[in-house]
Amino acid sequence: QRFKKRVETWQASKSMNCRCDMYEQYEELLERKDIDAVEVATPDHWHALQTIHACQAGKDVYVQKPLAFTITESLQMVRVSRDAKRVVQVGSQQRSSKEFQKAIELIQAGKIGHIEKVYAKVGDPPKPLDLPEMPIPGNLNFNLWMGPLNDPKIHYHPDLCPPISIEPEEREKLWGAWRWYRETGNGFTADWGAHMFDIAQWGLGMDKNGPVEVSPIADGTQYMQFKYANGIILTSEPFDEKNTKGVKFTGKDGWIEVSRSHFKASDDKFLPPPTQDENAATATLEVKIPHLIDFISAVRERREPIVPVEIGHSSCTVCSLGNIGCDLKRTLKWDPVNEVFIDDIDGAATKLLHYEYRSGYTLV
């Protein structure tokens, strides 16, 4: 209702016919032949099914990050979208930012020499759901919100699904804490890792690839660590006193760090030229639109977007691997080509690649 009002208010301001259709069941929307593309902006546990069904219905998809809730889900999203020949853009929009693009250009050109270590500050993994159970509001279909989730510990609390203000419209103090709980999300590991680990993988030339070893936060270790086959280390350790969420590449001949708020380097010659846009310094990436423009262009031109589904999958996989390691509190060995755990003798890590959906929901 809130966004219907926003859309129709804008339409009226442009002297357009006011129309914004709403559906409780997304399948009804996908049946419409006059819709070419959709955006999936639901909680992570719904990304896979809605993206898969949209592709099967012949729609192109912009899906918010992280690509999926589990590694198995994102693998299926890759397969189905390619079989359906659909354009899928993943919402890791930092790849459309000039600051991040400049950093990667310098790194891949070897300007700071061989990369030895990458710092990608993202935040903590998910914690167990510890919110008290509360009565479900009469206007919330919490059962539908749950979708395929199949954990009996999940119950309603307004932090998971905050009440929405309509009249007057007010900005919520908390927008969907489902992200921070193991039963309903993948924590900061995925929420910010789908941005910062994504940039790290890009810089290292590891798109559609990944680490071979994952060391968790456990036994006194404060940070996740990922080791690649070439010996490079990616860590979630902060690179400054402010705990800035960003990425720092350290090479043999220098370093470059970049975030949404700054660009620093060991040598001023690496710094990008001052922006000509007076508003760019204060604008956040959430309101810059090159990533969305790229998606629309890719749909029109039937080409690959900046972050196609395979790249979204590999970045999402790094996040999930980190969480699996933290859950099990042990170092894991990973085959990024075949996408299986190595020496997983008890099968515990492999089991966490996915979960059993609730009755009535199937992945394929």
C-alpha positions, -999 to +999 in steps of 0.1 A: +000+000+000+029+024+008+046+019-025+013+018-044+006+053-030+041+065-039+038+053-075+004+067-081+014+100-065+043+102-090+020+092-119-005+119-110+023+145-109+031+135-145-005+136-156-004+098-162-032+074-156-027+062-120-023+024-119-001+002-097-013-033-094-007-053-063-005-091-058-002-112-027+009-143-047+038-134-070+029-163-093-001-142-105+022-114-115+044-138-134+014-149-155+011-115-170+024-114-206+029-076-206+056-078-180+091-084-194+113-080-163+110-081-125+130-072-095+133-096-066+136-075-035+123-100-009+142-116+020+171-139+010+152-171+016+128-162-012+153-152-038+159-186-054+123-197-059+111-163-072+141-159-095+137-194-109+100-191-114+104-157-131+130-171-155+108-200-162+080-176-170+102-158-195+110-127-174+144-111-170+154-106-134+172-080-113+177-099-080+190-082-049+221-095-032+231-119-018+220-141-047+206-169-025+202-182+010+222-214+003+249-225-021+226-252-036+200-226-043+223-203-062+236-232-082+201-239-094+195-203-101+225-203-125+213-235-142+177-224-147+184-189-158+209-201-184+185-228-196+158-202-200+182-177-217+172-149-193+192-118-183+199-119-146+216-089-129+226-094-092+224-063-070+261-060-061+259-024-073+294-014-062+307-029-095+289+000-112+306+026-090+335+045-106+355+044-074+355+006-072+360+003-109+391+025-107+405+004-078+401-028-097+415-013-129+447-004-110+450-037-092+444-059-123+470-038-142+496-047-116+501-012-103+506-023-067+524-055-077+515-090-067+486-091-043+495-107-010+465-101+012+431-085+009+411-071+038+373-070+034+355-057+064+319-070+064+308-077+100+296-106+121+281-139+110+244-146+119+235-154+155+208-178+168+172-163+168+167-150+203+137-127+198+106-135+219+076-148+201+049-121+196+013-123+182+011-121+144-006-089+132-039-095+115-027-078+082+005-099+079+006-133+061+036-145+081+031-180+068+036-167+033+066-146+044+082-178+058+078-195+024+102-225+022+118-219+057+115-250+077+129-243+112+105-248+141+124-221+161+112-194+137+083-173+150+070-138+145+086-108+161+082-072+147+120-069+143+117-096+116+088-079+098+085-043+110+050-028+108+047-004+079+035+031+084+011+045+057-004+077+070+018+095+078+047+076+062+076+073+086+110+058+080+113+026+101+140+026+127+147-011+119+141-026+084+141-064+085+163-078+112+158-113+097+192-107+081+210-111+114+197-145+125+209-179+115+174-193+110+163-165+086+194-149+072+232-150+067+242-121+089+266-093+080+287-120+063+263-120+034+246-087+038+279-068+033+300-097+021+279-098-011+294-063-016+329-064-002+339-101-007+324-095-042+349-067-048+378-088-034+370-117-057+367-093-087+401-077-079+417-111-075+404-124-108+384-150-089+350-144-105+333-177-111+359-193-089+367-191-052+389-200-022+402-235-015+403-231+023+381-214+048+391-207+084+363-196+107+358-172+136+365-197+164+389-207+192+400-171+198+402-162+161+383-129+156+381-129+118+372-152+089+400-161+065+399-174+030+429-189+012+431-191-026+450-217-046+477-191-055+483-184-018+466-151-015+447-145+018+413-128+020+403-118+056+374-101+072+398-082+095+393-044+096+419-023+078+414+009+098+404+021+133+370+031+121+361-005+111+351+009+077+331-015+056+353-017+025+382-034+009+420-030+011+443-047-014+479-050-002+505-058-029+542-061-030+546-025-043+518-007-024+482-007-013+448+005-023+417+008-002+382+017-013+348+019+003+315+038-004+329+068+014+366+070+005+395+060-018+430+058-004+463+045-017+500+042-008+508+067-036+487+097-046+492+089-083+467+061-078+439+084-066+411+090-091+406+126-103+382+148-083+346+142-094+328+169-114+295+161-099+289+183-069+263+159-055+283+128-059+303+133-027+272+132-006+251+108-026+251+072-014+253+042-038+217+034-029+205+064-050+230+062-078+215+042-107+242+030-132+236-006-121+199-004-128+206+014-161+230-015-170+203-040-163+177-023-186+204-019-213+213-056-210+176-066-213+172-044-244+204-056-260+202-092-249+237-091-234+254-099-202+249-074-173+278-062-151+270-088-125+256-119-142+242-148-122+275-168-122+294-139-105+266-134-080+268-171-073+306-172-067+304-141-044+275-155-025+293-188-021+322-171-004+298-157+022+281-190+027+314-208+031+324-184+058+292-190+077+294-227+074+329-226+088+318-205+117+289-228+124+311-258+125+340-240+142+366-256+120+387-250+089+372-264+057+387-273+024+367-264-007+369-274-044+358-242-062+356-260-096+334-289-086+319-269-057+322-296-031+339-299+003+371-319+004+377-343+033+343-337+048+344-370+066+313-366+088+294-348+060+285-319+084+297-292+060+280-308+030+248-309+048+249-271+053+249-265+015+212-265+017+182-273+040+150-292+036+122-270+024+088-270+040+061-292+026+047-276-006+079-260-017+105-275-040+137-260-054+134-277-088 
